Amino acid sequence: MPLRSRLLRVSVLVAVSVAAWAPATGAIPAAHQAPEAAAPLRIGASISLTGIYDQPAGELRNGYVLWMEQVNATGGILGRSVELVIYDDASDPDTAVNLYERLIAEDKVDLIIGPYSSTITVPVSTVTEKYRFPMVAAGAAATEVWTRGYRYVFGIYALARHDMDGAIDIAAKNGYRAVAIINENTPFPQDTAAGAAEKAREAGLQIAFHEEYGPDVSDLGPAVTRIRALNPDMLIGGTFAEHARLMVRQLKALNWAPKMVALTVGPALPDFYDILGPDADYIFGTTYWEPSTQAPGVSEFVASYTQRYGYEPGYHASVGFGAAQLLHQAIERAQSFDNEGIRDALATMETNTVFGPYKVDERGAQIAKPSYLLQWLNGERRIVWPDDVAEAAYAVPMPAWDGR
């Protein structure tokens, strides 16, 4: 069964095993509580269950739900069971803003946790800042989130500006001289592209092309044709899942194989190869975590996630679980559900989750978590950079499409 179908089935299973989805809103309502039980701890979020971000956001939601189930199975947090109140923001920032207003002002949730994508997190964090609700930004890596002087938003990802450091390093080591950059014109891809351009210049590479496209673009062929005419050694894409796949398809359609192709988000998703087949091979991608990561709790998380959902998690699932763990640790450290106490704990904690180490600077930006470069090789997603954690040797140059 293709992963896409499995994800759809997982949504149904979650709805049945946790609670029925409310018909009009998609919220997970409160479970029945015995009279003597403490009120559940209600944690709210909007997640892009539909729209352009639905695939990685669905993985993020799966991580949240698995954490909730495991916490409740062991007695909850400080004597309270956990209830997730999740709405579908349809991948729309304005909808997400309205939903976080609803969660805080109308639903009166106790705590909140972040949505998917920097595009949505940037405006949503203005809402959470207004109400002084601490938020672990489980779906955001754009630097912009942490450059506005906000006190209640905390990062768990490495900043996107460093996502392509590994790709640039490999290109420079192999004597490549020219790079083309194309990215979506939203915060995370823009930050990735800006960081890649800066790193490329530092390494002595020429920026032969840099262009942006809108989120709704359905044809990257004209841009790829212009890039091909310049014949750069490497193509870097600041992409989400759909455009990463589209880029590979259009490279093949034009029969152009740069020496290196490095894209964000798409290649790190578990179904990249399921959808593209052998065409996915040799594509580089950025990742923040893999099931093979050697860290406490990772093997147990991978096993439980695989049993729960039927396939191994990618980094979006891991960050969802890890962000929820981080919120849990902050509550335990504060020994209360008070927003200010939790905020102070998130600002000062140095800890670990299954997603990796956590420490933030004075802005709330993550400073302890590295990012990695992966490559698809013979149908397997393997970390190839940095050298000290590489699982396989990278393969360059990418062979011609008709020579594979």
N, C-alpha and C positions, 0 to 999 in steps of 0.2 A: 504494500500500500504506500503510495507517495506520501512524503512527510506532510504536505499540505493537507491531505485528507486526514492524516492522523491528528494534526492540530485541530481541525474542525471537530473531530470526534472527541478529543480531549476536552474542548469547551463544553460539550454536552455532558461528559462524565463529571467535570467539575461542578456544573450546575446541579447535577443529581446528588452528588455525594456531599457537597457543602451545603447548598440550599438552592431553592428554585430562584431563577432570575426573575426580578420584577418585570412584568410585561412592558410597562411604559418606559422604564428608566434603565434597566439592566443592572440595578443594584442587587447585591446579595443581602437579603433581609436578615434580621436577627434570628438566631436559633431560639427554640423554646427554652426558657430557663426555669428550673425548679424554684419555688418561692424563696427558699433559703439561699439560693446561689447569688453571688455578687454579680452585678451588672457586667456584661461583657465589655471588654476594651475594644472600642470601635475605631478602626483605622481606615481612613478614606483615601481614595485615589481615583483619578481618571486614567484610563488606559486606552490606547488606540486599538480597540478590538476590531474595528473596520477602518477602511481608508488605506492610504499609501504606507502607513507604518504598521499595519496589522500583524505582519509576520514577526518581526523582532519584538514588538510590544506584547504579542501573545506569549512569547517565551518569557518576557519579564513578568507578566501576570502569573504564569505557571510557577515561577520561582516564589512569588509572594504566597500563592495558595499552598504550595508544598510546605513552606515554612509555617504557615498558620496551622495546618493539619498536624505537623510534628509538635509544635508548641502546645496545642490543645491536648494532644495525646499524653503529654507529660505534665499536665496540670495548669497550663496557662502561664501568665506573668503576674507575679505578686498576688496570686490568688484569683486572678480574673482570666477567663477564657478570652480568646481573640476572635473578633468578627471583622472581616474585610467588607467594606462598602465600596464597591467598584462600579464606576460608570464608564460607558463607552464615549470617548470624546471624538470618535470618527476621524482621528488624525488632524483635527482642526484646532488651532490655538485659541480662537475666540470661544469655541465650545468648551474647551478645557478650562479657560478662565471662569466661565459661568458655572461650571461644575464644581470647581474648588470653592467658589463663593457659596454654592449650595451646600457642599459638604460641611463647611465651617459654620456658616450663618444659619442654615435651615436644618440640616441633618444633625448638627451639633455633635459631630464626631469628636472623639477624644484626641486623636492624633491624625496626622496625614503622612503620606509617603509619595514619592515623586512619580510623574508620568514618564512616557517615553519620548525621547528626542530633546535636544537643546532648543529646537524651534518652539516646542510647547513649554518647556521648563522655564525659558526666559520670561514670558508673560505670566505664567502661573506663579513664579516665585515672587512677583510683585504682590499678588493676592496673599500669599502665605506670610510675606513680610509685614503687610498691613495688619494682619491679625496676630502677628507674633507667634506663628506656628512653626516650629523647627521642621525642616524637610531634608531628608536624605535624597539627593538628586540622583536617583537610580538609573535615569535614562539620559544623562547629560554630561558632555565633556567639553563643550565650547567654553573658552576663556571668558567670554562675555558674561556668563552666569555669575562670575566672581569678581567683576570689575566695577560694580555699582555701589559698593559700600554696604551691602546687605549683611545682616547679622544672623539670619535664621536659615540659610541654605548651605548645605554641606556636601562636598563632592566625595565620590567613591571611586570614580574613574581617574586614570591618568589624563592630563589635559590633552585635547585633540591636537594641539600644535606639534606634539611630538610623535604623532601616529606614523608618519612616514620617515622617521629618522633611520629606521632599518633599511628601507628601500633605497634611500639616498646613499647610505653607507655602502651597500652592496654595489650600487651603480658606480660609485667612485672607485671602489676597489677593483672593479673590472674595466676601468678605463673609459667608461661611457661619458659622453661630453654634453649631450643635449637632452632636455626633459620637456615634455608637454604636460600641462596641468589643465584639467577640466573639472568643474565642480558645480554642484547645486548651489543656488544663491540663498542658502539658509545658514544659521549660525554654525552648526557643527562642520558641514563641508567647507564653509568659508575659512574656518579656523584651521582645519586640516590643510587646506591648500596654501594658506598664508605661511604656516609652519614649514610645509614642504618647500616652498619657494625660498624661504630664508635659509633653510638647511642646505638646499642645492647651491645657492650662491656661496655660502661658506665653504662648500666642498669644491668650488671652482666649476660647477656645471652651469651651462647656459640655459636660461628659460626661453625656449623656442616658441612657446605658445601658452597662453593662459586665458581661459574663457569660462564664463558661467552660463548656466541654464536654469530655467524655472522648474519647480517641483512637478508641474503637470506636463512637461515635455515627454512626448511619446516616440520621438525619432531623434537619435543622436547621430544619424548617418552623415548629415551635412557637416557637422563639426568634426567628426572623425575623418571625413574626406579632406578637409582643410589641414588637419594635423598630419595625415599621411603624406601630403604634398611636401611637408617640411622634413619628413623622415627623421624624427628625433629617435634617440636610442631608447628612451623610456617614456611610458605614458602613466601618469598618476591621475586617479579619479577620486574626487571627494564625492562619494556616492552613498545612497541607501540601497536596500536590497534590490528593488525593481530595476533601478538604473544600472547597477553593477551587472546584472544579468543581461540587460539590453546592450551594454557596452561590449560585452564578450560576443554576443550574437552579431553585432554590427561590425566588429573587427573581422570576424570570420566572413561575413557577407562581402566585405570589401577585400578579402584575402590579404589583409595586412597584419603582420605579426611583429610588433616592436620587440626589441631584445628583452624588455621587461614591461610587464603591466601590473600595476599595484593599485588596488581599489579598497575603499573602506566599506564596512558593514557586510555587504553581500557575501564575499568569500568566507567570512567567519560563521555564516549561518549553516546549520546542519544539512539543509537541503540544497545547497549550491550545486553540488555534484549530482544530486538526484534529478534536478531540473535540466542542467546543461550537459550532463554526461561527460565524456572524455574532453569536451571543449573546455571544461573547467581546469584541466591540468595545466600546470605552469603559471597559473594566475597567482599573484601574491595578494595577501590581504592583511589588514591589521587586526589584532586580537588583544584582548586584555586578560584572557583566561582560556584554558583548554581543559578537557576532561583528564588529560595526562599531567596536569599541574601537580607538582609534588608539594603539598602543604597539608597541615592538619585538617581533617574533616572532609577533604575533597573526595576521597574514594567512597566514603559513606554517602555523601551527597549525590555523586554520580550514580551509585547503585540505587538509591531510593528514588531519584528522579527517573531513571530508566525503567524501574519497576512501575512507577506511577503513571508515566506517560508513553512508554513503549519505545523510546529512543534516547540516545545520549544527549545531555544538555549542551548547548553552546554558551557563549559568555553572557548573552542577555538573560538566560535563565539563572546563571550563577550570580549575576549582579543583583537580580531581584531577590534571591534567597539571601545573599550577603548583606544587602541594604536592610532587609528586615531583621537579620541578625544584629546589625549595627544599632538599629533602633531599640531592639530588645536589650542589648548591652547598656545602652545609654539609660534606659529605664531602671535597670538593675543598679547601675552606678548611682543614679539619683535617688533610688529607693522611693520613687514617687512617679506619678503620671503628670506632674506639673511641667508645663511647657518650658518655663525658664530653667528649671533644673535639668531637663533633658537637653535643652540648647547648650547649657554650660558643659554638660558631659560630652556632647558631640564636638564642642570646640576644643576640648583639652585631652580627649582620650587618645591613647596610642594602643592599638589593638589589632586583632586579626579576625577575619571572617573566612568562609570558604572561598570568597572572591580574592582574598589576599590581604596585605597589610593596609592599615588605615592610620593616617595622621594628616591633619590639615594645618595650613598656615593661618595667619590672622584674618584672611579673607574668607576662610572656609574651603579653600581649594585643596584637593588631595595632593600630597607631596611624597607619599611613601610608595605608591603603587606604580610599577612599571607597565609598559605596553610591549607587545611582541609583534614580530612579523611572521606570518605563516605562508605556506605555499601548498597548493594542491599538487600532489605527486602520485601518479598511478591510482587516482581515485581516493587518496587519503589526504586529510588535512593535517599538515605537519608544521610545527614551529621550526623556523630556520634561522632566526635572529632574535636576540643576541647569541653569541657563540656559547656562553656558559649555560644556556638552557635549551639550545637547539636540539631537536629530536632527529633531524636529518640534514644532509647537505643540500643547499639550494641548487637549483638547476637553471642556468642561463647559458646562452640566450634562448628565448622561447623559440621552438622550431616553427617553420612555416606551416600554415594550416594544411596544405596539401602534401606535406612531407612527414606527417605523423604516422 
